[in-house]
Amino acid sequence: MTVNQLSVFIENRPGSLAAFASLLRERNIDLRALSIADVEDYGILRVIVSDLHKASLALKEANYVFKITPVLAVPLKDAPGSLAEALDTLGEAGINIEYLYAFVGRQQDRAYVIFRVRDADIDKAAQVLAKAGCAPISQEELKQRNG
C-alpha cells in the first residue's frame, strides 16, 4: 500500500519555492506534506498533494522536471518511541531507508511518517510494518484522514 509523492527539481534561488507554491495555489491543490533537500544550485522538493493528477498537469505546463515516486505513509502514535519502534522493525528486517520525513495530520494522536525504501523492498517494508501494528495507508486513506 503506497502513496505517490512528487519529487520536483527546483532551482536554489530566491522566489523558486514561492513560484511553486503559487502554482499549486492557483490550481487549488493542497500540500499534504513536503520536504526539501538542497545543494548549492538546486533542490529536490518532495511533496504529497491533494490531487496528484492535477498537480502533475500543472507541473508539466509550467515546465518543471519531476517524477512520481511510491512511498509508504505510516500513521504512528504521536508518542515518544513510536518512530524508534518503526525504525527498529525495518532495520531488523534488513530494509534500508533512503529518506523519511514526517507531518502531523488532522487525526488526533497520530503523526505520519513518509518512508522511502528501495522499490524492491517496498512490499516487504509494508508487510513488516503492518505486522508490527503500524500498517501503511493508501493515497485514498490519507486523503480521507486529512481532508
ZIFEN-V984887 format. One record per helix or strand of 3 or more residues. SS is the DSSP state (hx for helix, st for strand). FROM is the first residue (numbers start at 1). LEN is the number of residues. If there is no record, write none. Layout:
# ZIFEN-V984887
((SS	FROM	LEN) (SS	FROM	LEN))
This chain:
# ZIFEN-V984887
((st	3	9) (hx	16	11) (st	31	8) (st	42	8) (hx	52	10) (st	66	12) (hx	82	11) (st	97	8) (st	110	8) (hx	119	13) (hx	139	8))
